[in-house]
Amino acid sequence: MSEICRHVLLEGRVQGVGFRAFVRRNARRLKLQGWVKNLADGRVEALISGPEEDVKELLELMKEGPSLARVRDISLSSREDCNLSGQFEIKY
């Protein structure tokens, strides 16, 4: 299975609703690498790396988010060579 890396930006009600913890929990369950963080402009940013099917599963989950979240827009871009290792983390 091929490894892929995706840079993600999410807009909507994605801060203050447990979004980062939701992403981290699901990414760790899927054994993905990367990070997620809040941006000053109200968006959430993430970098995700792992097997293609698992990354796609996490992206589908992120489109919905936790129950209080409302994702209005998701922007995806591919990255070459993420150089990520270790557990998926929340960045501050």
Backbone bond lengths (Angstrom), bond angles and torsions (degrees), N, CA, C in turn:
res aa  C-N    CA-C-N  psi(-1)  N-CA   C-N-CA  omega(-1)  CA-C   N-CA-C  phi
1 M - - - 1.461 - - 1.527 108.56 -
2 S 1.324 116.78 132.92 1.460 119.79 -175.82 1.527 112.22 -80.06
3 E 1.315 114.36 146.03 1.459 121.42 177.87 1.525 108.93 -90.16
4 I 1.327 116.45 139.06 1.457 120.90 177.07 1.518 109.35 -131.02
5 C 1.314 116.17 164.56 1.459 122.69 177.40 1.526 108.22 -133.88
6 R 1.328 116.38 132.48 1.463 121.46 -179.60 1.525 110.30 -130.09
7 H 1.340 114.12 135.09 1.464 121.66 171.24 1.526 105.97 -98.23
8 V 1.337 117.03 130.91 1.464 121.91 -172.85 1.520 110.17 -127.87
9 L 1.328 116.29 136.02 1.467 122.71 171.07 1.523 107.47 -125.32
10 L 1.331 115.75 129.04 1.461 121.35 -178.68 1.517 110.02 -118.94
11 E 1.337 115.13 137.44 1.462 121.25 177.68 1.523 109.31 -120.33
12 G 1.328 115.15 155.80 1.451 121.77 179.63 1.517 109.55 126.18
13 R 1.326 116.28 -152.00 1.473 119.85 175.98 1.528 106.22 -88.73
14 V 1.329 115.45 84.99 1.457 120.93 -174.38 1.531 112.80 -123.47
15 Q 1.338 116.62 1.39 1.466 119.88 174.81 1.521 108.93 -117.54
16 G 1.337 115.12 144.92 1.459 120.14 179.74 1.519 113.96 77.62
17 V 1.335 116.99 15.17 1.465 121.50 -177.62 1.529 111.87 -127.20
18 G 1.341 117.32 12.90 1.462 120.96 179.89 1.520 113.87 79.98
19 F 1.329 116.55 20.62 1.463 120.17 -175.08 1.521 112.39 -65.36
20 R 1.335 117.54 -46.38 1.470 119.76 -178.04 1.528 111.34 -62.71
21 A 1.328 117.32 -43.23 1.469 120.54 178.85 1.536 110.40 -63.62
22 F 1.323 117.02 -38.85 1.461 122.46 177.02 1.534 110.47 -60.04
23 V 1.331 116.23 -46.27 1.466 120.59 -179.66 1.526 110.06 -65.26
24 R 1.335 116.67 -46.61 1.471 119.98 -178.99 1.527 111.01 -60.56
25 R 1.314 117.31 -46.01 1.468 121.34 -179.18 1.533 111.21 -58.35
26 N 1.325 116.46 -47.16 1.465 120.26 -179.11 1.526 111.99 -71.09
27 A 1.310 117.85 -37.28 1.471 120.81 178.32 1.526 110.57 -64.55
28 R 1.322 116.94 -41.12 1.462 119.90 178.65 1.522 111.18 -67.60
29 R 1.329 116.98 -37.99 1.467 120.81 177.17 1.534 110.18 -60.74
30 L 1.321 116.04 -36.66 1.460 121.68 -179.95 1.533 112.65 -86.73
31 K 1.345 115.86 -1.10 1.478 122.29 179.48 1.531 112.62 60.68
32 L 1.338 115.53 42.41 1.459 121.74 177.79 1.520 110.15 -94.75
33 Q 1.314 116.21 159.83 1.457 121.98 174.60 1.523 108.59 -106.82
34 G 1.356 114.78 158.16 1.450 119.36 175.04 1.505 112.69 138.50
35 W 1.326 114.47 -157.33 1.466 121.12 -177.80 1.530 110.22 -156.27
36 V 1.333 114.86 163.81 1.459 122.56 175.79 1.525 107.11 -140.49
37 K 1.349 116.85 143.97 1.463 119.41 179.19 1.521 110.49 -153.79
38 N 1.341 115.00 156.93 1.457 121.89 173.25 1.520 108.66 -81.90
39 L 1.329 116.15 145.51 1.460 121.58 173.60 1.526 109.36 -107.21
40 A 1.323 116.09 154.51 1.467 121.26 -177.30 1.526 112.48 -60.79
41 D 1.326 117.94 -24.87 1.473 121.09 -178.09 1.529 113.58 -86.37
42 G 1.352 117.37 6.14 1.457 120.85 176.77 1.520 114.64 97.16
43 R 1.335 117.29 -7.25 1.457 120.48 177.68 1.523 110.29 -85.44
44 V 1.334 115.61 167.92 1.464 122.98 171.99 1.521 106.97 -116.14
45 E 1.340 116.03 136.76 1.461 122.58 179.61 1.519 108.75 -117.78
46 A 1.333 116.73 144.24 1.463 120.63 177.48 1.527 109.84 -145.71
47 L 1.317 114.70 151.88 1.462 122.54 171.02 1.519 105.72 -126.16
48 I 1.329 116.44 122.78 1.465 121.84 -171.58 1.521 109.45 -128.02
49 S 1.330 116.10 133.53 1.457 121.20 -179.87 1.519 109.89 -136.89
50 G 1.344 115.12 141.18 1.454 119.99 177.30 1.509 110.62 160.41
51 P 1.332 116.54 -169.09 1.466 120.83 177.75 1.532 110.47 -59.05
52 E 1.321 116.16 139.17 1.466 121.93 -173.62 1.525 113.27 -51.83
53 E 1.322 118.13 -47.45 1.470 120.62 -177.55 1.529 111.73 -62.86
54 D 1.328 117.04 -37.77 1.466 120.66 -179.49 1.529 111.13 -71.96
55 V 1.333 116.92 -39.87 1.472 120.19 176.67 1.528 109.28 -62.23
56 K 1.324 117.26 -43.75 1.469 121.06 178.72 1.530 111.18 -61.36
57 E 1.330 116.79 -39.48 1.476 119.94 178.19 1.522 110.71 -62.37
58 L 1.340 116.76 -45.00 1.467 119.72 179.02 1.529 110.71 -63.38
59 L 1.310 118.03 -40.88 1.466 120.71 179.38 1.522 111.15 -61.83
60 E 1.331 117.52 -39.08 1.469 120.65 176.60 1.529 110.61 -63.26
61 L 1.322 116.81 -41.98 1.464 120.89 177.81 1.528 110.84 -64.04
62 M 1.325 116.76 -38.72 1.467 121.28 -178.92 1.525 111.58 -67.14
63 K 1.314 118.34 -28.46 1.466 120.78 178.51 1.524 110.83 -64.01
64 E 1.342 116.45 -30.51 1.465 121.83 177.55 1.517 111.36 -90.48
65 G 1.329 116.09 -46.73 1.463 120.97 -178.83 1.514 111.99 72.58
66 P 1.340 116.48 -176.83 1.465 120.49 175.85 1.531 109.92 -68.73
67 S 1.317 116.33 170.75 1.469 120.82 -169.95 1.527 114.49 -58.25
68 L 1.334 119.35 -34.36 1.466 121.04 -177.58 1.527 113.27 -85.48
69 A 1.309 117.73 -10.22 1.469 121.39 -177.94 1.532 110.79 -79.29
70 R 1.323 114.60 152.70 1.468 122.11 173.02 1.522 106.74 -136.42
71 V 1.325 116.60 100.12 1.457 120.95 -179.34 1.532 108.23 -82.17
72 R 1.325 116.23 118.61 1.465 121.96 -178.78 1.524 111.02 -92.58
73 D 1.337 116.56 -34.85 1.456 119.94 -177.83 1.517 109.64 -152.24
74 I 1.323 116.15 143.96 1.465 121.33 176.63 1.528 107.40 -131.40
75 S 1.317 115.27 128.77 1.460 121.81 -179.61 1.523 108.15 -114.77
76 L 1.330 116.51 125.66 1.469 122.15 -177.68 1.515 110.70 -118.02
77 S 1.309 116.01 140.43 1.460 120.09 169.95 1.522 108.75 -140.60
78 S 1.318 115.25 146.79 1.463 120.88 178.59 1.515 109.18 -83.58
79 R 1.309 115.37 145.97 1.454 121.61 175.17 1.510 108.54 -125.23
80 E 1.299 115.85 144.24 1.456 121.42 173.73 1.519 108.16 -93.99
81 D 1.308 117.39 137.48 1.455 121.92 171.32 1.535 113.39 50.68
82 C 1.315 116.68 76.86 1.466 121.75 -179.57 1.526 113.43 -71.23
83 N 1.321 116.83 -27.12 1.475 120.98 -176.96 1.522 112.52 54.94
84 L 1.314 116.66 46.65 1.462 121.68 178.49 1.521 109.38 -101.38
85 S 1.318 115.88 146.24 1.468 120.34 175.05 1.514 108.76 -148.69
86 G 1.309 115.72 165.04 1.457 120.30 179.34 1.518 112.81 80.90
87 Q 1.332 115.49 -171.38 1.460 121.21 -177.40 1.521 111.60 -75.28
88 F 1.324 115.48 154.37 1.452 122.29 174.88 1.527 108.89 -65.45
89 E 1.316 117.95 132.84 1.464 122.39 -173.69 1.518 113.27 -126.09
90 I 1.328 114.58 159.31 1.460 121.76 168.09 1.523 105.76 -94.38
91 K 1.336 115.86 128.03 1.476 121.12 175.32 1.513 108.94 -96.70
92 Y 1.326 115.14 144.73 1.468 120.40 177.51 1.503 110.92 -116.78
